């Protein structure tokens, strides 16, 4: 087997080293290594490839918005080497047949890929026998698509299925439905944060924690957005419940003020909150309450986003911009580099039992991201790879950008150029 030596790497701890890659694995780490060929990293920072555990690449059914080729190009450009895709497709991924359809389509991906199965009230047998999934998604509150399981009795029955990583969209459907009826005649994007008010998220998280505690279920709560959710999850962790959570970049960097500038572009579920919530979420990252960053990359084309509020789908594209946004925070000393690696690389691998991912170690997969920590660049829509071709962060000047992305040892992204002949692999999972 041929080998590639990545020369002159800098690790997060400041160590200067070479990294020898062969057969898609890290074979050796140390000074002055040699391989069949060499790539000079030039002293740039090398971190484990970013793992984004929450994306919507839209295929099957939404190829106008995104597909596995465009979504994975955006991921690779953003330093992301592995993604896990949500099940709210058309058709919904709720059984082995639709899972097999998506599995075939995903082979176009340039990065590694995995899947969630969607829960319904009556697909228990499919959940028990689904092959090689990262987990099962329960939509306690409605979102894009028609998957909804909002009754405690039905959720409890699902939680009784053993050895499943449950992944939860936690918003209370009754609160949302009631508010939507009251505000049905209002065409103002800002009401989204009132229809899906914070009480909806808080109540749903309380319910999920209670049900998980009763069942002993392993639960991951998606895209938390309020300071109250943080306190609930903190208490659950203190009580030794098997609860983890994520935050998405838009809930860190944007708040309700963004409606004035962006309108329906920033319509997202859960919605944007207050500045105080931004601050609390950042603190929860540094306190270790929030386990991972996951983008909830949910692209929609501009024609869809420019409709009246009630017709506009929810979602923001973020898989390409999440790492630069977070590296900029490292440069400003709002978060440490070690913490970034923990929440974007290491802990996603640990939570979802991804084998040989998330760390730079001998024997681990050679999923690596090279970052120029001093590069200052502005987010420009002309460089975005997603089919939707827009970002609420356009024009933001950020410091610290991915310049190379290795997937299974292959250089998929190199200083603005993508090698789309290279393909990722399906992720594999350890036992829960």
Secondary structure, DSSP 8 states (H G I E B T S, - for coil): --EEEEEEEE-TTS-EEEEEEETTEEEEEETT---SEEEE-TT-EEEE-EEEEEEE--TTT-TTT--HHHHHHHHHHTTEEEEEE-S--SS---SHHHHHHHHHHGGG-SSEEEEEEE--SS-HHHHHH-SS-SEEEEESS--SSS-----HHHHHHHHTSSS-EEEEE---HHHHHHHHHHTTT---GGGHHHHT-HHHHHHHHHHHHHHHHHHT-EEEE----SHHHHHHHHHHHHTT--EEEEE-HHHHH--TTHHHHHGGGG--SS----HHHHHHHHHHHHTT-S-EE---EE---HHHHTS-GGG----B--TTTHHHHHHHHHHTTSS-HHHHHIIIIIHHHHHTTBTT-SS--TTSB--EEEEEEEEEEE--GGG--STT---TTTT-EEEEEEEEEEETTEEEEETTEE-TT----B--B---
